Amino acid sequence: DSVLTVNSGKKLAFGDAGDYISGDGTDLSVISSGAATITAAAASTWSTSAGLLTLSGAGGVTMGTAGNTAITIDPHGTGNLTLGSDDNATTAIAGNAVNIDAAGALSLDAGAASNFSTSAGALTLHGAGGINIGTATDVAINVDSSTLDFDASGAITIDGTSTTVSYTHLRAHETK
């Protein structure tokens, strides 16, 4: 086996454009004055045995695959997966379909007016223990629909300090 040894503090330079590899016995630096490409012919790993592994791109970071395969990001254990930060204008998640599944609670919180909408099809909410709207404080709820249908297997109760019902056609039917 032949070994090329470069002393600590020295550089292994490539041409005169400022491309080099240097190391001090602890840290290794690869410096390129242009693009840098690392290509492998088989599955590969980039890892650290301690500390963070940081990817940073002046124009962003793009992850992709050559084929139609998944990209998996898994913090393992009890670690958190964080997308974006307070200084991001928008953190976008886009796809043909987006599925968010949680084994525990799921919380979506916003600091400004927000919406859930579909460009086609129904928007469905279902809670195994019920659906609560405006429970932290008394807030207005506006329902504007072409048709409003309440189906209940039990009683329907409407309470208010001032309750008004206006109608075009209202029919009540009593059965004995």
C-alpha positions in Angstrom: 0.0 0.0 0.0 1.3 3.4 -0.9 0.4 6.4 1.3 0.7 10.1 0.5 1.2 12.0 3.7 0.8 15.8 3.9 2.2 17.3 7.1 -0.2 19.2 9.4 -0.8 22.8 8.3 0.2 22.0 4.6 -2.2 21.8 1.7 -2.6 19.3 -1.2 -3.3 21.8 -4.0 -4.9 21.2 -7.4 -3.8 23.8 -9.9 -3.4 27.4 -9.1 -7.1 28.4 -8.7 -7.2 27.9 -5.0 -8.6 24.3 -4.8 -7.0 22.3 -2.0 -7.4 19.7 0.7 -5.8 20.4 4.1 -5.9 18.8 7.5 -4.3 19.2 10.9 -4.8 15.6 12.2 -8.2 16.4 13.7 -10.1 18.4 11.0 -10.2 18.0 7.2 -11.1 20.8 4.8 -11.9 20.4 1.1 -11.9 23.9 -0.6 -13.0 24.5 -4.1 -13.0 27.8 -6.0 -15.9 26.4 -8.1 -18.4 23.6 -7.8 -17.5 20.4 -5.9 -19.0 17.1 -6.8 -18.8 13.8 -4.9 -20.2 10.8 -6.8 -20.3 7.2 -5.6 -21.3 4.1 -7.5 -23.1 2.5 -4.5 -25.1 3.5 -1.4 -23.1 5.9 0.7 -23.0 7.5 4.1 -22.1 11.0 5.4 -22.1 11.0 9.2 -20.5 12.4 12.3 -19.7 10.4 15.4 -20.3 13.6 17.5 -21.8 17.1 16.8 -24.0 18.4 14.0 -23.8 17.6 10.3 -24.6 20.9 8.6 -25.7 21.4 5.0 -25.7 25.0 3.9 -26.1 26.5 0.4 -26.0 30.2 -0.4 -28.8 29.7 -2.9 -30.6 26.9 -0.9 -30.3 23.2 -0.5 -32.0 20.8 -2.9 -32.5 17.1 -2.1 -33.6 14.8 -4.9 -33.4 11.3 -6.3 -32.5 10.0 -9.7 -35.7 7.9 -9.8 -39.2 8.1 -8.3 -38.1 7.1 -4.8 -38.7 8.5 -1.4 -36.5 10.9 0.6 -36.5 10.0 4.3 -35.5 12.4 7.1 -35.7 10.7 10.5 -34.3 12.3 13.7 -34.6 8.9 15.5 -35.6 8.6 19.1 -37.1 11.6 20.8 -35.4 14.2 18.5 -37.5 16.8 16.7 -37.7 17.4 13.0 -37.9 21.2 12.4 -38.7 22.8 9.1 -38.0 26.5 8.9 -37.5 29.0 11.7 -39.0 32.3 12.9 -37.1 34.3 10.2 -38.5 32.3 7.3 -41.1 34.2 5.3 -42.8 30.9 4.4 -42.1 27.3 5.0 -43.8 25.4 2.2 -44.6 21.7 1.9 -45.9 20.8 -1.6 -46.7 17.6 -3.3 -49.4 15.7 -5.3 -50.8 14.6 -1.9 -49.4 15.5 1.6 -50.0 13.1 4.5 -49.2 14.1 8.1 -49.7 11.2 10.5 -49.0 11.5 14.2 -48.9 8.6 16.7 -49.8 11.2 19.4 -51.4 14.6 19.4 -51.1 16.9 16.4 -51.0 20.7 16.9 -51.2 23.3 14.2 -50.8 26.8 15.6 -50.6 30.1 13.7 -49.9 33.7 14.8 -52.2 35.2 12.2 -55.5 34.6 10.4 -55.4 31.2 8.6 -57.4 28.9 6.4 -58.0 25.3 5.5 -59.5 24.9 2.0 -59.7 22.6 -0.9 -59.9 23.5 -4.6 -62.0 20.4 -5.2 -63.9 18.0 -3.0 -65.2 18.2 0.6 -63.2 19.3 3.6 -63.8 16.7 6.3 -63.2 17.1 10.1 -63.7 14.2 12.4 -62.7 13.8 16.0 -63.3 10.4 17.7 -64.2 12.3 20.9 -66.0 15.2 19.2 -65.1 18.5 17.5 -64.6 21.7 19.6 -64.7 25.1 18.0 -63.8 28.3 19.8 -63.5 26.7 23.3 -60.6 28.9 24.7 -62.8 32.1 24.7 -66.1 33.3 23.3 -65.4 34.0 19.7 -67.7 34.6 16.7 -68.3 31.7 14.3 -69.6 32.5 10.9 -71.2 29.8 8.7 -72.1 30.8 5.2 -73.4 28.0 3.1 -75.8 27.2 0.3 -77.2 24.4 2.4 -76.9 23.7 6.1 -77.7 20.2 7.3 -77.5 19.2 11.0 -77.9 15.5 11.7 -77.7 14.3 15.3 -78.5 11.0 16.9 -79.2 13.0 20.1 -80.5 16.4 21.0 -79.6 19.6 19.2 -79.1 22.5 21.6 -78.7 26.2 20.7 -78.0 28.6 23.6 -77.4 32.3 23.4 -78.1 35.6 25.1 -79.8 36.7 21.9 -80.9 34.0 19.4 -82.4 35.0 16.1 -83.6 32.7 13.4 -84.5 34.1 10.0 -85.8 32.0 7.2 -87.3 31.8 3.8 -89.2 28.6 4.4 -89.3 27.0 7.8 -91.3 23.9 8.6 -91.8 22.2 11.9 -93.4 18.9 12.3 -94.4 17.3 15.6 -94.9 13.6 16.0 -96.9 11.9 18.8 
